[in-house]
Amino acid sequence: MAENNGGAAPATPDAAPAQPVLPKLQVLGQFVRDMSFENIAAQKAVNAQLQPDIQVQVALDARKREAADQYDVIMKLKIDSKTKDASPQPIFLLELEYGGIFKVENVQAEQLHPFLLIECPRMLFPFVRRIVSDVTRDGGYPPLNLDTIDFLALYRQQLAQRAATQRADA
């Protein structure tokens, strides 16, 4: 038997579950802050036809800008190429500081640091890869196509190094 509720609409839950607020990331600008390419093999007549040993070092830096929700993220690369022989000789050295200006919204304060040092560099990396490729090609070498960088692993490694340094200082 149906119950009569006096013609009122059927009961509904108090409120629909709130939709989670998603982080918002916007790239406002990108720039080369500093770049240096030293073609040592050409300067010193080193035979650079051998298979090179290439070392890539990556460092990241982020800082707050004066404008609300805006941050500078700088990716620093040092790429050192040497000959693979008994007495390695330098072939070239490429140093690049590439930056982005980001507007970041809806990210909790405790998540902001990893967001800036993981997600923002992921956005910059394709442009950095292209610059490295072009500069090495224009320097007279085959284009150096950087492998994809795991910024999450890099972030975790930096945290571990910082924790080890703090333990050593204590």
N, C-alpha and C positions, 0 to 999 in steps of 0.2 A: 504494500500500500504506500502510495506517495505521500510525503509529508508536505503540508501547506505552510509556507513561510510568509504568508500574507502578501505575495506578489513581489517580494524583494528579489534582487538578483542573487544568484547563488554565491555562497561565500568563496572568497579568493584568498590566497596567501597574503600576508601583510605587504610584502614587497618582493619584486623579482630580485634575484641575486645580482649584486652590482658587478658590472663588467670590470675586469682588472684594467688599470691604466697602464698602457704600454709605453716603454721608453721611446722617446723621439730624438733622432739624431739627424742633424742637418750640417752639411759641409758648406761653410760660408766662404772659404778661400783656401788656396794651396800655394806654396811658394818654396823656392830653393833659398834657404838661409845662407848656406855656404857650400861651396863645392871646389874640390881640387883634384886634378888628374895629373900625376907625374908619370911621364912616359920614360922611365929610367933606361929601358933597353935601347931606345932610340938615341938617348943622350950618350950612353956609354958603349954603344955598339955591342951589346950583349946578344948572343944568339937566342932569340925568343921562339925559335921554331920547335923547341922541345915541348913535351906535355907539361903544362904549368901546374904548380901547386898553388891553389887559390884558397886563401883564408878569408872568411867573412865574419866580421864582428858587428853586432847590432846593439844599440842602446836606445832607450826611449825616455822621453821627458815630457811631462805635462804640467801646465800651470794655468791658474785662473786668470782670465782677462777682467778688465774693469767693468765691461758690460755684463748684464745679468745672464746667467746660464751659458756664458761663452768661455771656451778654453783653447789654449794653444797646445798642440801635441807635436813634438819634434821627434823624428826618427833619424838616428845618426848611424851611418854605415861606414865602416872602414874595410876596404877590400884590398888585400895585399897579395900580389901574384909574384911567385919566385920560380926559378927553374928547378926541375926535379933531377938533380945530379949530386955528385959527391960534395961539391961546394956550391950550395944554392946561391944564385945571384938574383937580385930583384929585377922584375920585368916591368911592373907598373904598380902604382899605388893610387887608389881612388878613395877619396873621403867625401861624403855627402851628408849634409844636414837638410832634410826635407820636412817642411812643416805644413800643418793644416790648422785652420781655425774652425772650431766646431761649436754648434749650439746644441746643448744636451738638456733635455727636459724629461721630467717624470722618472728620474733615477734616484733611488734612495741614497742618502749620504754615504752609508757604509759600502754601497756598490759602485760609487762614482769612480774611485781610483782604479779598480780593475776594468771598468767600462772604458775609461779613457786610455788605458795602456794595452787593451786587447782589441776592442771593437774599432776604435779610431785608427790605429795603425793598419788594421785589415782594409780599411777604406783607402788609405794612402798607398799601400804596397804596390798595386798595379802601376801606378805612376812612377814610383821609385824604380821598379823593375825596368820600365821603359827607358828611363834616364840612364841607368847603368848600362843597358844594352846599347843605346845610342852612343854614349861616351866611349865605351870600349871599342865599338866598331869604328867610330870616327878617329880613334887613336891608332888605328892600323891593325887591330886584332879582331879575331872572330867575336861577334857580339856575345857578351856574357849574360846569359839568361839565368837570373837567380832562381833557385828553388823556392817554393812557397815556404814562408816562415810561419811556424806554429807560435803565434803570439801568446796563447794560453800557456804553453810550456815555458816560453821565455819569461812570462810574468811569474810563474811558480818558481822558476830557477832564481829570479831576482829576490823573491821573498825568502827563499831558503838561504841565499847568500847573506841577506840582511840579518836574518835570525842567527846565523852562525857568527857573524861579526858581533852582534849584541852579546851572545854567550861568551865570546872570547874577551870582550871588554869588561864583562861582569866579574 
